[in-house]
Amino acid sequence: MLLRRSLVAVIVIAAGIAISSRAADEKSPAADAPKEKPKATKLFKPWSDLTSLSDEQKGKIRDIHTKFLADRKALEDKQHDDIFALLSDDQKVELKKVETANKGGKKSADAPTDEKKD
């Protein structure tokens, strides 16, 4: 009797594992596929104050703004590179140190510095 219960338990567990494994395999491709759910459009002023904009208009505004931000970033990078080319080697080293320090967090004007001014 005990052997029969053990055998039934093993069969039930094996069936459960097989079913859950198959269900996971069926769900995997759907999880890998990109979701078609549209992003909520977050507008900025003054466009966010317009209540009559359609979803299509909101999407186009978002696309235009995204392109603007990319273009502005490209211009800022070009400006940085052009000015960097004007600097001497010592100034380039100094600038890299300043940029590295700024990436770690911007210092406030009241923050103590390691340099002593006389």
Backbone as a ProteinNet text record, in pm:
[ID]
protein_1_A
[PRIMARY]
MLLRRSLVAVIVIAAGIAISSRAADEKSPAADAPKEKPKATKLFKPWSDLTSLSDEQKGKIRDIHTKFLADRKALEDKQHDDIFALLSDDQKVELKKVETANKGGKKSADAPTDEKKD
[TERTIARY]
81.5	0	86.7	191.2	282.1	355.2	393	461.3	370.1	242.9	147.9	130.8	120.3	108.9	233	348.7	474.3	480.5	438.1	439.3	342.7	224.7	126.6	182.1	244.2	301.6	410	494.2	600.6	541.5	438.8	375	309.6	242.3	177	281.8	390.2	496.5	559.7	586.8	646.6	552.3	423.8	326.8	320.9	325.9	324.8	446.2	561.6	684.9	677.4	628.1	617.4	522	409.6	310.1	365.1	427.7	480.3	597.1	676.1	786.5	733.8	630.2	571.3	504.8	439.1	373.5	477.3	591.1	697.3	755.6	768.2	820	725.7	595.6	498.8	497.2	526.2	524.9	654.1	763.2	892.6	895.7	846.7	850.2	769.6	659.6	579	654	731.3	806.2	920.7	977.4	1088	1040.8	917.1	866	841.2	871.5	846.6	697.4	664.8	524.6	481.9	361.6	309.3	234.5	241	170.1	234	156.5	214.2	253.2	360	404.7	309	293.6	215.3	297.9	236.9	308.5	306.9	425.2	436.7	479.2	392.4	419.4	474.5	536.2	592.3	518.9	531.3	461.6	518.7	445	303.4	211.5	268.1	187.1	104	152	76.8	-49.7	-56.9	-175.1	-288.5	-257.7	-360.8	-439.3	-566.6	-649.1	-709.2	-701.2	-767.3	-674.2	-551	-456.9	-498.4	-488.9	-517.1	-393.8	-411.4	-298	-192.9	-238.2	-145.1	-61.5	-126	-53.7	45	3.2	92.2	214.2	191.7	302.8	399	344.3	430	508.8	445.5	516.6	630.5	602.8	707.6	822.6	790	893.8	978.3	912.6	984.9	1076.8	1027.2	1108.6	1225.8	1202.4	1309.8	1420.2	1381.1	1478.9	1554.9	1482.9	1547.7	1652.7	1617.6	1712.3	1836.7	1817.7	1931.8	2019.4	1955.4	2031.7	2108.3	2043.9	2110.1	2230.2	2213.5	2325.5	2440.8	2410.2	2515	2586.8	2512.8	2575.7	2662.9	2615.3	2695.2	2824.2	2814.6	2933.4	3032.2	2982.2	3069.2	3136.4	3059.7	3117.3	3228.4	3203.2	3303.8	3430.3	3412.3	3527.5	3605.5	3534.3	3601.1	3680.8	3622.1	3693.6	3808	3786.8	3891.1	4013.8	3990.2	4100.6	4185	4129.5	4202.4	4295	4270.9	4343.7	4483.9	4571.9	4706	4695.7	4804.2	4802.6	4775.8	4836.6	4814.4	4668.3	4609.8	4470.9	4377.4	4414.2	4332.9	4332.3	4450.1	4460.5	4377	4387.6	4311.4	4160.4	4118.8	3977.6	3926.4	4004.3	3962.5	3942.6	4030.3	4016.1	3887.7	3859.6	3738.4	3614.4	3615.4	3500.3	3478.7	3586.9	3575.8	3516.8	3561.4	3509.7	3361.7	3322.3	3181.8	3091.4	3143.7	3062.8	3028.3	3116.2	3093.6	2986.9	2943.1	2843	2888.8	2797.2	2834.7	2859.6	2969.9	3002.2	2923.9	2880.4	2813.6	2919.8	2880.3	2974.7	3030.2	2953.8	2998.9	3081.4	3095.8	3167.2	3315.9	3378.2	3522.1	3602.3	3711.5	3798	3931.1	4008.1	4138	4243.8	4216.4	4314.4	4305.1	4421.2	4425.8	4456.5	4373	4394.8	4459.3	4564.7	4634.9	4599
-118.5	0	126	127.2	241.6	257.8	148.3	153.4	212.4	177.6	227	379.3	430.9	574.8	648.2	592.9	654.6	661.7	551.9	548.5	652.7	665.7	764.6	905.3	928.8	1060.5	1096.9	1002.1	1026.5	1058.7	986.7	1010.4	1148.7	1186.4	1317.5	1428.5	1412.8	1513.7	1524.1	1409.9	1409.8	1475.7	1448.2	1509.1	1660.2	1700.8	1844.7	1915.6	1854.1	1912.4	1919.6	1814.2	1812.1	1919.9	1936.2	2036.5	2177	2203.1	2337	2368.7	2270.5	2290.3	2324.9	2254.5	2280.6	2417.3	2454.5	2585.2	2696.4	2676.8	2777.4	2791.4	2678.5	2683.4	2759.2	2744.1	2812.7	2962.1	3003.7	3144.9	3214.9	3146.1	3207.9	3293.6	3247.6	3332.8	3460.8	3455.6	3574.9	3673.7	3623.3	3712.1	3779.3	3709.1	3765.8	3866.8	3856.3	3946.6	4084.6	4189.5	4323.8	4348	4419.5	4447.2	4566.6	4559.1	4661.7	4770.4	4766.9	4864.9	5001.7	5101.5	5233	5300.1	5378.2	5450.6	5565.9	5594.5	5711.3	5834.4	5925.3	6044	6147.5	6183.9	6288.5	6414.5	6509.7	6634.9	6737.6	6837.5	6946.7	7074.5	7175	7301.8	7371.2	7435.4	7468.8	7361	7256.5	7153.6	7073.4	7058	6981	7054.3	7184.3	7260.6	7246.9	7195.7	7179.6	7051.7	7065.1	6948.5	6881.5	6947.1	6893.7	6815.4	6788.1	6714.1	6568.2	6515.9	6373.8	6292.9	6161.8	6074.5	6080.6	6093.2	6102.6	6230.5	6341.2	6467.6	6459.7	6400.8	6385.7	6301.8	6195	6110.4	6185.3	6265.5	6342.5	6449	6511.5	6610.3	6541.8	6424	6349.5	6314.8	6271.3	6236.6	6357.7	6472.1	6595.3	6634.9	6626.3	6664.6	6568	6439.8	6340.6	6368.7	6401.8	6436.1	6562.2	6661.1	6784.3	6755.3	6671.6	6639.9	6569.4	6480.9	6411.1	6509.1	6600.8	6701.1	6793.3	6833.9	6922.2	6851.8	6723.8	6647.2	6639.6	6618.5	6612.1	6746.6	6856.7	6989.7	7016.4	6977	6995.7	6913.9	6792.1	6707.7	6768	6820.6	6882.9	7006.5	7086.6	7205	7165.2	7063.2	7016.9	6972.7	6894.1	6844.2	6957.7	7056.8	7169.4	7252.8	7277.2	7354.3	7272.4	7143.8	7055.9	7057.4	7067.7	7070.7	7197.4	7303.2	7429.1	7426.8	7337.2	7336.9	7278.9	7324.6	7266.3	7131.1	7054.3	6922.6	6932.2	7032.2	7050.2	7085.8	7169.6	7207.5	7088.7	7001.8	6882.4	6790.7	6773.9	6690.7	6751.8	6883.6	6952.7	6937.7	6952.1	6939.9	6799.4	6698.4	6560.4	6538.5	6597.2	6585.3	6653.4	6771.5	6845.4	6767.2	6714.3	6637.6	6511.6	6445.8	6325.6	6360.3	6470.6	6513.1	6549	6609.6	6649	6528.7	6422.6	6302.8	6235.2	6247	6185.3	6256.8	6367	6447.1	6590.1	6677.5	6818.2	6867.9	6940	6997.8	7126.6	7150.5	7277.7	7384.2	7507.9	7619.9	7624.6	7572.6	7575.4	7454.5	7358.3	7236.3	7265.5	7204.3	7226.9	7162.2	7226.5	7173.7	7136.1	7056	7013.3	7122.5	7215.2	7320.6	7427.3	7479.6	7590	7717	7817.3	7946.1	8039.8	8107.1	8201.4	8343.7
0	0	0	81.4	87.4	-44	-105.5	-234	-341.2	-336	-433.3	-419.8	-294.5	-270.7	-319.7	-293.7	-337.4	-489	-554	-699.7	-756.6	-698.6	-744.2	-722.3	-607.8	-578.1	-678.9	-713.8	-810.9	-948.2	-986.8	-1116.6	-1120.2	-1011.7	-1005.6	-1011.6	-939.3	-940.4	-1078.3	-1141.1	-1274.8	-1376.1	-1365.9	-1457	-1434.9	-1310.2	-1279	-1335.8	-1323.6	-1378.4	-1530.8	-1592	-1738.4	-1787.8	-1721.1	-1762.3	-1743.1	-1629.4	-1604.9	-1698.6	-1731.4	-1825.3	-1963.6	-2005.1	-2137.3	-2139.7	-2032.4	-2026	-2030	-1964.9	-1966.5	-2106.1	-2179.1	-2315.6	-2407.7	-2386.6	-2470.1	-2442.1	-2319.4	-2283.5	-2319.8	-2336.6	-2362.9	-2488.1	-2603.6	-2722.1	-2704.1	-2633.4	-2611.6	-2522.4	-2428.4	-2340.8	-2415.6	-2514.1	-2590.3	-2693.5	-2738.1	-2840.5	-2779.9	-2855.2	-2802.2	-2787	-2683.7	-2658.3	-2742.2	-2794.6	-2882.6	-2805.1	-2674.3	-2594.1	-2614.4	-2657.5	-2681.3	-2550.2	-2555	-2437.8	-2409.3	-2284.4	-2248.5	-2283.7	-2354.4	-2398.4	-2287.7	-2242.1	-2141.9	-2214.5	-2215.1	-2284.2	-2187.1	-2242.5	-2164	-2201.9	-2118.6	-2142.5	-2263.8	-2343.8	-2330.8	-2386	-2447.1	-2514	-2414.5	-2295.3	-2196.2	-2151	-2174.1	-2136.7	-2238.8	-2357.7	-2460	-2433.1	-2410.5	-2376.6	-2499.7	-2615.2	-2734.2	-2826.1	-2783.6	-2869.3	-2880.9	-3002.4	-3023.4	-2984.6	-2971.6	-2939.7	-3050.3	-3175.4	-3287.9	-3277.9	-3244.4	-3229.7	-3113.9	-3003.9	-2888.7	-2926.3	-3001.4	-3045	-3135.9	-3227.9	-3318.2	-3241.8	-3143.6	-3060.5	-2986.7	-2932.4	-2861.2	-2955.8	-3078.6	-3176.3	-3213	-3235.2	-3269.1	-3154.5	-3032.1	-2916.4	-2896.9	-2918.6	-2906.7	-3008.5	-3131	-3234.6	-3196.5	-3143.1	-3097.9	-2991.4	-2893.9	-2787.1	-2841.5	-2938.6	-2999.5	-3076.6	-3150.9	-3225.7	-3131.5	-3022.3	-2926	-2863.2	-2830.4	-2773.5	-2872.1	-3000.2	-3102.8	-3114	-3108	-3115	-2993	-2875.3	-2754.1	-2760.6	-2810.8	-2824.4	-2923.8	-3034.6	-3134.9	-3076.3	-3003.8	-2939.8	-2844.3	-2763.9	-2668.4	-2741.4	-2847.2	-2922.5	-2988.7	-3044.9	-3109.4	-3009.6	-2893.1	-2790.5	-2733.2	-2714	-2661.9	-2752.9	-2884.4	-2980.6	-2965.9	-2910.9	-2892	-2771.2	-2678.1	-2550.8	-2564.7	-2475.3	-2468.1	-2398.2	-2400.7	-2337.4	-2187.7	-2120.9	-1977.2	-1948.8	-2034.1	-2015.4	-2039.3	-2132.9	-2158.3	-2036.4	-1973.7	-1853.3	-1741.6	-1725.5	-1622	-1646.7	-1772.1	-1806.1	-1776.3	-1808.4	-1781.5	-1631.8	-1550.6	-1404.9	-1358.8	-1413.3	-1376.2	-1418	-1539.9	-1588.3	-1505.2	-1466.7	-1384.5	-1247.8	-1190.3	-1060.5	-1070.7	-1181	-1198.2	-1221.6	-1280.1	-1302.2	-1171	-1073	-943.3	-862.6	-907.1	-837	-837.3	-860.3	-865.8	-725.1	-709.2	-580	-563	-443.4	-417.9	-396.2	-406	-390.7	-249.3	-151.5	-12.6	26.9	-61.1	-26.9	-11	89.6	107.3	-4.1	-40.7	-143.5	-82.8	-155.7	-107.7	-126	-215	-244	-136.2	-98.6	-2.9	-77.4	-57.4	-122.2	-23.3	-66.9	21.7	-8.5
[MASK]
++++++++++++++++++++++++++++++++++++++++++++++++++++++++++++++++++++++++++++++++++++++++++++++++++++++++++++++++++++++

